[in-house]
Amino acid sequence: MNIGTVARRTGVPARTIRYYESIGLMPPASRSENGYRAYTSRDMEALRFIQRARNLGFSIRDVADLLALWRDTSRASADVKSVATRHIEEVERRIAELESIRRTLLDLTHRCHGDDRPDCPILDDLAAGV
């Protein structure tokens, strides 16, 4: 299959597929006689795997680790769980950051009169760099 077909079937843009190849996340595609990239069904499985992992927020580095584990039939599931557990911790850290941002914005918007006056606690806070 050519890159356009694989892109349509997996939902991964051709540009992204080429990027994954350039960083070594995907092995370089074989080339057909006309020089076009040729992909196999296993390549499509790998792209779907990558896409799902990325949609779950795994970093490229973690995706590479997970791909290696996926391909290794003698892997220990504890290794896979370790990658996922580290990711959960990172997600929880980001959630806490976002909740803090939300609380700050709620406080600032509640203190802002939102009228014709120039005074604005939102701008004051931004200018303070707190």
Backbone as JSON, one array per atom type, in Angstrom:
{
  "sequence": "MNIGTVARRTGVPARTIRYYESIGLMPPASRSENGYRAYTSRDMEALRFIQRARNLGFSIRDVADLLALWRDTSRASADVKSVATRHIEEVERRIAELESIRRTLLDLTHRCHGDDRPDCPILDDLAAGV",
  "N": [[0.84, -1.18, 0.0], [0.42, 2.27, -0.67], [1.56, 5.43, 0.73], [-0.56, 7.26, 0.87], [-2.87, 5.66, 0.87], [-2.47, 4.23, 3.24], [-2.5, 6.33, 5.03], [-5.17, 7.22, 4.8], [-6.54, 4.92, 5.71], [-5.64, 4.61, 8.31], [-5.94, 7.05, 9.52], [-3.83, 8.61, 10.1], [-1.97, 11.3, 9.15], [-0.12, 11.59, 6.06], [2.18, 13.16, 6.19], [2.78, 13.0, 8.91], [3.31, 10.3, 9.13], [5.67, 10.13, 7.62], [7.24, 11.73, 9.28], [7.32, 10.13, 11.62], [8.85, 8.06, 10.61], [11.22, 9.43, 10.13], [12.16, 10.01, 12.67], [12.61, 7.56, 13.65], [10.59, 6.14, 14.88], [8.89, 4.64, 13.37], [9.93, 2.04, 11.22], [11.9, 2.63, 8.27], [9.97, 2.73, 5.35], [9.64, 0.16, 2.92], [10.54, 0.37, -0.55], [8.74, 0.69, -3.55], [9.01, -0.35, -7.01], [8.71, 2.0, -8.43], [9.69, 3.83, -6.67], [8.07, 4.77, -4.69], [6.93, 4.84, -1.28], [6.2, 1.77, 0.33], [3.85, 0.1, 2.19], [3.02, -2.33, 4.71], [0.46, -4.5, 6.1], [1.18, -4.88, 8.72], [2.64, -2.58, 9.23], [0.55, -0.77, 9.17], [-0.86, -1.61, 11.45], [1.02, -0.91, 13.39], [1.02, 1.88, 13.07], [-1.61, 2.47, 13.83], [-1.44, 1.67, 16.48], [0.47, 3.52, 17.43], [-0.97, 5.88, 17.0], [-3.17, 5.53, 18.74], [-1.83, 5.42, 21.21], [-0.68, 7.98, 21.23], [-3.03, 9.5, 21.23], [-3.83, 8.94, 23.78], [-2.12, 10.45, 25.12], [0.55, 9.74, 25.51], [4.03, 10.36, 25.41], [6.3, 10.8, 22.63], [8.64, 9.44, 23.18], [7.77, 7.59, 25.14], [5.94, 6.2, 23.57], [7.66, 5.0, 21.78], [8.98, 3.27, 23.53], [6.8, 1.68, 24.32], [6.07, 0.58, 21.85], [8.33, -0.98, 21.32], [8.09, -2.81, 23.38], [5.65, -3.96, 22.65], [6.33, -5.23, 20.33], [8.09, -7.1, 21.28], [7.8, -10.29, 22.07], [8.56, -11.64, 24.31], [8.29, -9.96, 26.39], [7.84, -8.46, 29.66], [4.88, -7.93, 31.35], [4.95, -6.2, 33.45], [6.78, -4.28, 32.75], [5.44, -2.86, 30.8], [3.3, -1.91, 32.28], [4.68, -0.24, 34.01], [5.49, 1.89, 32.35], [2.97, 2.91, 31.7], [2.04, 3.6, 34.25], [3.83, 5.62, 35.03], [3.04, 7.47, 33.16], [0.42, 8.0, 33.96], [0.93, 9.31, 36.38], [2.1, 11.65, 35.39], [-0.08, 12.69, 33.95], [-1.83, 13.16, 36.06], [-0.37, 15.15, 37.39], [-0.49, 17.19, 35.49], [-3.25, 17.6, 35.42], [-3.64, 18.63, 38.01], [-2.21, 21.03, 37.73], [-3.78, 22.29, 35.76], [-6.2, 22.52, 37.17], [-5.42, 24.32, 39.13], [-4.86, 26.55, 37.55], [-7.42, 27.0, 36.58], [-8.81, 27.67, 38.97], [-7.49, 30.05, 39.63], [-8.13, 31.65, 37.4], [-10.94, 31.72, 37.66], [-11.16, 33.1, 40.1], [-9.97, 35.56, 39.39], [-11.71, 36.45, 37.31], [-14.06, 36.69, 38.73], [-13.44, 38.81, 40.41], [-13.14, 40.86, 38.64], [-14.82, 43.66, 37.44], [-15.93, 43.95, 34.94], [-16.96, 46.08, 33.48], [-17.24, 49.48, 32.23], [-15.08, 50.65, 33.43], [-11.52, 51.22, 33.68], [-9.98, 49.76, 35.44], [-8.75, 46.56, 36.16], [-8.5, 43.49, 37.57], [-7.58, 41.19, 36.34], [-5.77, 41.96, 34.33], [-3.99, 43.3, 36.0], [-2.98, 41.19, 37.52], [-1.72, 39.65, 35.52], [0.24, 41.47, 34.74], [1.73, 41.58, 37.04], [3.02, 39.23, 37.03], [2.77, 36.96, 38.59]],
  "CA": [[0.0, 0.0, 0.0], [1.19, 3.52, -0.67], [1.38, 6.24, 1.93], [-1.9, 7.86, 0.85], [-3.83, 4.63, 1.28], [-2.24, 3.96, 4.67], [-2.96, 7.52, 5.75], [-6.64, 7.18, 4.84], [-7.01, 3.78, 6.5], [-5.26, 4.72, 9.72], [-6.24, 8.38, 10.04], [-2.56, 9.28, 10.39], [-1.58, 12.02, 7.93], [1.11, 11.15, 5.39], [3.28, 13.95, 6.74], [3.08, 12.44, 10.23], [3.94, 8.99, 8.89], [7.05, 10.43, 7.24], [7.91, 12.2, 10.49], [7.58, 8.96, 12.47], [9.98, 7.35, 10.0], [12.43, 10.24, 10.26], [12.65, 9.96, 14.05], [12.86, 6.17, 14.0], [9.45, 5.51, 15.54], [8.51, 3.63, 12.38], [11.08, 1.72, 10.36], [11.71, 3.18, 6.92], [9.15, 1.89, 4.48], [10.31, -0.36, 1.72], [10.19, 1.18, -1.72], [8.3, -0.05, -4.72], [9.85, -0.12, -8.18], [8.63, 3.4, -8.84], [10.3, 4.66, -5.63], [7.12, 5.17, -3.66], [6.94, 4.04, -0.06], [5.24, 0.66, 0.31], [3.55, -0.3, 3.56], [2.36, -3.62, 4.92], [-0.6, -4.47, 7.1], [1.85, -4.75, 10.03], [2.93, -1.15, 9.36], [-0.72, -0.12, 9.53], [-1.11, -1.94, 12.86], [1.93, -0.08, 14.19], [0.53, 3.26, 13.02], [-2.81, 2.55, 14.69], [-0.91, 1.57, 17.84], [1.07, 4.82, 17.72], [-2.04, 6.87, 17.05], [-3.93, 5.32, 19.98], [-0.97, 5.83, 22.32], [-0.58, 9.44, 21.2], [-4.33, 10.03, 21.66], [-3.87, 8.81, 25.24], [-1.2, 11.44, 25.66], [1.91, 9.26, 25.7], [5.06, 11.09, 24.67], [6.95, 10.03, 21.56], [9.59, 8.53, 23.83], [7.0, 6.49, 25.73], [5.38, 5.41, 22.47], [8.75, 4.16, 21.28], [9.16, 2.2, 24.52], [5.65, 0.77, 24.23], [6.19, -0.15, 20.59], [9.37, -2.01, 21.5], [7.5, -3.86, 24.23], [4.61, -4.61, 21.87], [7.0, -6.1, 19.35], [8.86, -8.11, 22.02], [6.86, -11.29, 22.58], [9.02, -12.15, 25.61], [8.23, -8.83, 27.32], [7.15, -8.61, 30.94], [3.8, -6.94, 31.43], [5.34, -5.22, 34.46], [7.46, -3.19, 32.04], [4.39, -2.08, 30.15], [2.57, -1.24, 33.36], [5.55, 0.81, 34.52], [5.37, 3.03, 31.43], [1.62, 3.46, 31.87], [1.94, 4.2, 35.59], [4.55, 6.9, 34.95], [2.2, 8.39, 32.38], [-0.7, 8.39, 34.83], [1.46, 10.32, 37.3], [2.25, 12.89, 34.62], [-1.43, 13.18, 33.66], [-2.36, 13.71, 37.32], [0.33, 16.41, 37.63], [-1.04, 18.19, 34.57], [-4.61, 17.91, 35.89], [-3.5, 19.52, 39.16], [-1.82, 22.34, 37.19], [-4.96, 22.88, 35.1], [-7.16, 22.9, 38.21], [-4.89, 25.54, 39.75], [-5.1, 27.61, 36.57], [-8.88, 27.25, 36.57], [-9.16, 28.39, 40.2], [-6.97, 31.41, 39.51], [-8.95, 32.39, 36.43], [-12.26, 31.96, 38.25], [-11.01, 34.17, 41.08], [-9.74, 36.83, 38.69], [-12.91, 36.89, 36.58], [-15.07, 37.11, 39.72], [-13.04, 40.1, 40.95], [-13.21, 41.86, 37.58], [-16.17, 44.21, 37.33], [-16.45, 43.73, 33.58], [-17.75, 47.24, 33.05], [-16.5, 50.46, 31.45], [-13.91, 51.15, 34.16], [-10.25, 50.66, 33.18], [-9.38, 48.87, 36.44], [-9.03, 45.16, 35.86], [-7.6, 42.61, 38.32], [-6.99, 40.19, 35.45], [-4.57, 42.58, 33.75], [-3.05, 43.57, 37.1], [-2.33, 39.91, 37.86], [-0.83, 39.31, 34.44], [1.35, 42.39, 34.77], [2.53, 41.28, 38.22], [3.81, 38.05, 36.71], [2.69, 36.04, 39.74]],
  "C": [[0.88, 1.24, 0.0], [0.82, 4.36, 0.54], [0.0, 6.89, 2.01], [-2.96, 6.88, 1.33], [-3.7, 4.36, 2.78], [-2.74, 5.14, 5.5], [-4.48, 7.52, 5.88], [-7.14, 6.09, 5.76], [-6.7, 3.91, 7.99], [-5.68, 6.05, 10.35], [-4.99, 9.15, 10.44], [-2.12, 9.99, 9.11], [-0.24, 11.54, 7.37], [2.33, 11.9, 5.94], [3.73, 13.4, 8.09], [3.76, 11.09, 10.09], [5.41, 9.2, 8.51], [7.86, 10.92, 8.43], [8.27, 11.03, 11.4], [8.75, 8.14, 11.92], [11.28, 8.12, 10.24], [13.01, 10.21, 11.67], [12.86, 8.53, 14.54], [11.73, 5.48, 14.75], [8.88, 4.4, 14.66], [9.75, 3.3, 11.58], [10.83, 2.33, 8.98], [10.92, 2.19, 6.07], [10.0, 1.33, 3.35], [9.84, 0.48, 0.54], [9.77, 0.27, -2.86], [9.22, 0.29, -5.89], [9.84, 1.35, -8.63], [9.17, 4.36, -7.78], [9.36, 5.11, -4.54], [7.25, 4.27, -2.43], [5.86, 2.96, -0.17], [5.08, 0.15, 1.75], [2.82, -1.63, 3.6], [1.23, -3.45, 5.93], [-0.01, -4.33, 8.5], [2.24, -3.28, 10.27], [1.67, -0.39, 9.77], [-1.07, -0.39, 10.99], [-0.24, -1.06, 13.76], [1.46, 1.37, 14.21], [-0.72, 3.43, 13.86], [-2.41, 2.51, 16.17], [-0.36, 2.94, 18.27], [-0.02, 5.87, 17.9], [-2.84, 6.75, 18.35], [-3.11, 5.78, 21.19], [-0.84, 7.35, 22.37], [-1.89, 10.08, 21.64], [-4.5, 9.91, 23.17], [-2.84, 9.7, 25.92], [0.21, 10.96, 25.92], [2.87, 10.09, 24.86], [5.62, 10.19, 23.57], [7.91, 9.01, 22.18], [8.87, 7.32, 24.45], [6.39, 5.6, 24.66], [6.45, 4.48, 21.92], [9.0, 2.99, 22.24], [8.02, 1.18, 24.44], [5.68, -0.05, 22.95], [7.21, -1.28, 20.7], [8.83, -3.15, 22.36], [6.44, -4.65, 23.47], [5.21, -5.62, 20.9], [7.75, -7.25, 20.01], [7.91, -9.12, 22.66], [7.31, -11.89, 23.91], [9.01, -11.05, 26.67], [7.58, -9.24, 28.64], [6.07, -7.54, 31.01], [4.1, -5.88, 32.48], [6.04, -4.03, 33.81], [6.46, -2.27, 31.37], [3.64, -1.26, 31.2], [3.38, -0.08, 33.93], [5.47, 2.06, 33.65], [4.02, 3.7, 31.62], [1.47, 4.16, 33.22], [2.66, 5.54, 35.64], [3.71, 7.93, 34.2], [1.01, 8.87, 33.21], [-0.24, 9.48, 35.8], [1.62, 11.67, 36.61], [0.89, 13.5, 34.31], [-2.02, 13.82, 34.92], [-1.68, 15.03, 37.67], [-0.24, 17.52, 36.75], [-2.46, 18.58, 34.97], [-4.55, 18.87, 37.07], [-3.11, 20.93, 38.7], [-3.02, 23.03, 36.56], [-6.01, 23.3, 36.11], [-6.72, 24.18, 38.91], [-5.11, 26.74, 38.83], [-6.57, 28.0, 36.56], [-9.29, 28.06, 37.79], [-8.7, 29.84, 40.12], [-7.81, 32.23, 38.55], [-10.35, 32.67, 36.95], [-12.2, 33.11, 39.25], [-10.85, 35.52, 40.39], [-10.98, 37.33, 37.97], [-14.02, 37.3, 37.54], [-14.73, 38.49, 40.29], [-13.09, 41.22, 39.92], [-14.65, 42.34, 37.43], [-16.77, 44.01, 35.95], [-17.3, 44.86, 33.09], [-16.87, 48.21, 32.26], [-15.27, 51.01, 32.15], [-12.63, 50.5, 33.62], [-9.61, 49.69, 34.17], [-9.76, 47.42, 36.14], [-8.03, 44.27, 36.62], [-6.96, 41.52, 37.45], [-5.69, 40.73, 34.86], [-3.54, 42.89, 34.82], [-2.28, 42.29, 37.45], [-1.34, 39.51, 36.78], [0.43, 40.18, 34.44], [2.29, 42.11, 35.94], [3.41, 40.06, 37.98], [3.82, 37.0, 37.82], [2.52, 34.62, 39.29]]
}
